[in-house]
Amino acid sequence: MRDLVVTENITIDGVIDGTGGWFSPANVSPETMADVNSALAEQSAAADAVVFGRVTFEEMRGYWPGRQDDTSGVSRYLDTVAKYVFSSTLDDPRWEHTTVLRGDVDTEIRALKTLSGKDIVATGSIRLVHSLIAAGVVDEYRLFVHPVVRGHGAQLFVEGTRIPQLRLVESRPFRSGVVLLRYRIDLA
């Protein structure tokens, strides 16, 4: 069975809402981000599907397809990977390799996890990620923790969310000050 991995950029105080410009990889030199880009390439190699909520999907579709100036490899990856977008209003996704999902999040994700393939990644998509957490379908969290304190904004884990026991499987600092923390759901 495939794993569902939630990958988020997050502040040290737990904010995943990117408004306010705290997360802007375009403003950081390629040399400083080379090790982060390497980690992203590793994750891309381990995944062959991405799930989005409609808002994040439309933001990604408006930015990434066909970018010639992308040194991270994200554009090339997103142009070729299977993309799934949860939406009740989107008819034509206008991005190759995209399937619109209209069903229940729990049911749709469990069905995707039974298909052969690599990891399925959810990134951004705050409302969708909250639904995935609530449904208990997340297998791993990959958090790129940025050395920023926001003090406000949407959190990864909202009050009242039941989180299973997490087990740290990797901690990797980068030159930029970002730290990758990988947690698996500990079923033991």
C-alpha positions in Angstrom: 0.0 0.0 0.0 1.2 3.5 -0.9 1.9 6.1 1.8 0.2 9.5 2.0 2.9 12.1 2.9 2.0 15.6 4.0 4.8 17.9 3.1 4.6 21.5 4.3 6.7 24.6 4.7 6.1 25.6 8.3 7.3 28.3 10.7 8.9 27.4 14.0 5.6 28.4 15.7 3.6 26.0 13.5 2.1 28.3 10.8 1.7 26.8 7.3 -0.2 29.8 5.8 2.3 31.4 3.4 0.6 34.8 3.3 2.8 37.7 4.4 5.8 36.6 2.4 7.6 34.6 5.0 8.1 31.7 2.6 9.6 32.9 -0.7 12.2 30.6 -2.2 12.5 32.9 -5.2 14.2 35.5 -3.0 16.9 33.1 -1.8 20.1 32.4 -3.9 20.3 29.0 -5.7 23.5 28.3 -3.9 21.9 28.7 -0.4 18.9 26.5 -1.5 21.0 23.8 -3.2 20.7 21.4 -0.3 17.0 22.0 0.1 16.5 21.5 -3.6 18.4 18.2 -3.3 16.0 17.1 -0.5 13.0 18.1 -2.7 14.5 16.0 -5.6 14.8 13.0 -3.2 11.1 13.4 -2.2 10.0 13.8 -5.8 11.8 10.6 -6.8 9.9 8.8 -4.0 6.5 10.0 -5.1 4.5 9.7 -8.2 1.3 11.4 -7.2 0.3 14.8 -5.6 -3.1 15.7 -4.1 -4.3 19.3 -3.8 -7.3 21.3 -2.8 -8.7 23.5 -5.5 -7.2 26.8 -4.3 -3.7 25.4 -4.0 -4.0 23.6 -7.3 -5.0 26.7 -9.1 -2.1 28.7 -7.5 0.3 25.9 -8.5 -1.1 25.7 -12.0 -0.8 29.5 -12.4 2.9 29.4 -11.4 4.7 26.1 -12.1 3.8 24.7 -15.6 6.6 25.0 -18.1 8.8 27.3 -16.1 12.2 27.6 -17.8 13.9 29.5 -14.8 13.2 26.8 -12.2 16.4 25.5 -10.7 14.7 23.3 -8.2 13.2 20.8 -10.6 9.7 21.3 -9.1 8.3 22.6 -12.4 9.5 19.5 -14.4 8.2 17.2 -11.7 4.8 18.8 -11.4 4.4 18.8 -15.2 4.8 15.0 -15.4 3.5 13.6 -12.1 -0.1 12.4 -11.5 -2.0 15.2 -9.9 -5.3 14.9 -8.1 -7.4 17.9 -7.1 -10.4 17.8 -4.8 -13.0 20.1 -6.1 -16.8 20.3 -6.5 -16.6 23.2 -8.9 -13.6 22.5 -11.2 -14.5 20.9 -14.5 -11.4 21.2 -16.7 -8.2 21.2 -14.7 -6.2 22.5 -17.7 -3.0 20.8 -16.5 -1.8 17.5 -18.0 -2.0 14.4 -15.8 -4.7 15.9 -13.5 -7.7 14.1 -12.2 -10.5 16.0 -10.4 -11.8 14.1 -7.4 -15.3 14.9 -6.2 -15.9 12.2 -3.6 -15.3 12.0 0.1 -11.7 12.7 1.1 -11.3 9.6 3.2 -12.7 7.3 0.5 -10.8 8.8 -2.4 -7.5 8.8 -0.6 -7.9 5.2 0.7 -8.7 4.2 -3.0 -5.6 6.0 -4.3 -3.4 4.3 -1.6 -4.4 0.9 -2.9 -3.2 1.6 -6.4 0.3 0.5 -7.2 3.0 3.2 -7.2 5.1 5.4 -5.0 4.2 7.8 -2.3 1.3 10.3 -2.7 2.2 13.8 -1.5 -0.2 16.5 -0.2 1.3 19.9 0.0 -0.2 23.3 0.8 -3.9 22.9 0.6 -4.6 23.8 4.3 -8.3 22.7 4.4 -7.6 19.5 2.5 -4.6 18.6 4.8 -6.8 19.3 7.9 -9.4 16.8 6.4 -6.6 14.2 5.7 -5.4 14.5 9.3 -9.0 14.2 10.6 -9.6 11.2 8.4 -6.5 9.4 9.8 -5.1 8.7 6.3 -1.7 10.5 6.7 1.3 8.1 7.1 4.1 10.6 7.3 4.8 14.3 7.8 7.7 16.0 6.1 8.0 19.5 7.6 10.4 22.1 6.2 10.7 24.3 9.3 11.7 27.8 8.4 13.5 30.0 11.0 10.5 32.4 11.2 8.0 33.2 13.9 4.6 34.5 12.6 2.5 34.6 15.7 -0.6 34.1 13.7 -1.9 32.3 10.6 -3.3 28.8 9.8 -1.7 26.0 11.8 -0.9 22.5 10.6 -2.6 21.0 13.6 -5.7 22.8 14.7 -7.3 22.7 18.2 -9.3 19.6 18.7 -7.4 17.5 16.1 -6.5 14.0 17.4 -3.0 13.3 16.4 -1.6 9.8 16.7 1.8 9.2 18.2 4.5 10.5 15.9 8.0 9.0 15.6 10.9 11.2 14.3 12.7 9.4 11.5 14.8 12.2 10.2 16.1 15.6 11.2 18.2 17.4 8.5 19.4 21.0 8.8 20.2 23.1 5.7 22.5 26.1 5.0 19.5 28.4 4.7 18.5 27.7 8.3 15.6 25.5 7.2 15.4 22.1 9.0 13.6 19.1 7.5 11.7 17.1 10.2 10.2 13.8 9.1 7.7 12.1 11.3 6.0 8.7 10.7 2.7 7.7 12.4 3.7 5.3 15.1 1.2 2.5 15.2 3.0 0.5 17.9 
